Each structure stands twice: as structure tokens, then as C-alpha cells.
Amino acid sequence: MKSIGGWVAVLFALLLSACNQDAGNSFIGTWTKVSGQGSGLVIERNGSNFIVNFQNSSFGKVAGYMKGDLLHVDLPMTSADLTIDKKTGHLIVPGEELVRAGN
């Protein structure tokens, strides 16, 4: 009976890990500016985390990770939470709004 409980725990942990990775998939891609001060960015998966490349910016490439439904990035001297507007599908970054390239 103990071995069944162990397998259930392992399967549960794997399921949680898979769900967490799926949560960030909607952020992956190339985003272009709709409004605001930025110029665009590219988000790629890097294992269980992300690489956010702020194009034409002094930030360059920074690491990001999921924090609930938000993609959190640590920038020099600050941090930012990125979210996707469920109504428009636009990526909201503090100070700017972006749309997925090709849309």
C-alpha cells in the first residue's frame, strides 16, 4: 500500500510541474508595440523559466519566471510583472501595450 501512495505522490508532482509550464506558454513569442514607450520584445522558454529580450532597450535579455498568472522579470534596479489582457490578447508591460507579431 505504501508503494501505491508513493507513486500517486510522484504522479501528482509531475502533473503540477506540467501544468505550471503550460501556464507560461501564452507569453512565448514576438510582441510588437501597440502603445506606450517600448519598442517590442521576444519571449522564449528557458527550461522552466523564460528569457525576455527587450528589443532596442538598455535592458536587453533578462530572466523571467511565472508568478501565478503573471510573468515576473527582474530588471536593473526594479522588477515588472507582465500580463496578457484576457479581453484583447495584448501583452501588458508597465508603460506599454504589445500585440503578438502577425496578429
N, C-alpha and C positions, 0 to 999 in steps of 0.2 A: 504494500500500500504506500510505503514511503517513496518508492521509486516513481509511482504514478504522480504523486504530489510534486516531486522534483521536475518531472517532465512538463507538468502543467505550468510550473513557475518559469521554466525556460521558454516555453512557447509564448507565454504571456509577455515576457520581456522582449522577445523577438517581434511580437505583434506591436508593442508600444514603440519600439525602435523604428519599424517600418512606417507606422502612422506619422511619427514625428518627421521623417524625411519627406513624406508626401506633403506635409503642411507647407513647406517652403517652395515646392515646385512652381507655384503660380508666380513667384518672383523672378524665376530664371528667364533671361532673355535680354534683348537690346531694347532700351527705352529712350524715346526722344521727347524733347521738351514741348509741352503744350503751353505752359505759362510759368512765370517765375524767373529766378535769376540763374539757374543752372543751364548746362548745355546738353545733357544726356548722360546715360550710364549703361553699363553692361553688368549683369549679374550672372554668375556661374556657380555651380555647386563645387565644393571642395571637401570631399568626404561628407561628413555630417554637417559641415558648416558651409559658408559661402564666401566668394571673392566678389566684392563690389568695386568696379572700375569706374570712377567718376571721370568721364572724358573731358578733356580741356579744363582740368581743375588742378589746383595745387594738392588736392587730397590724393589723386592717383588711385592706386589699388589699396583697398582696406578689407579687413576680415569682417565677416558678419555672421550672426547666428540667430536662430529663431527664439523669440521671447513671446510665447503664446502665439497669437496670430500676426505678430509684428516681426519684421526683420530688423534686428538691432545691429548698428555699426558703431564702432568706436573710432572717432575722428580725432585729429590732433587738437587737444585742449577742450574737446566736447564729445558728445555722442548724439546719435539720432536714431529714431525709430521710423522705419518705412512701413507703409501700409498700402493695401490695394483697396480703392473705393469700390465697394460691392455694387454700387449703382452704375458706375461708368466703366469700371475695369481699369481706371487710371491708377498709376503708382503715385502716391503722395509722399513726398520728401519735404521736410521743413523748408519752406520758402519756394517750393516749386511743385509742378504737377507734370507728369510724363505719361505718354501713351506708348504701348508696345509697338515697336517698329513694324511696319507692314499693315497696321490697322488703320 
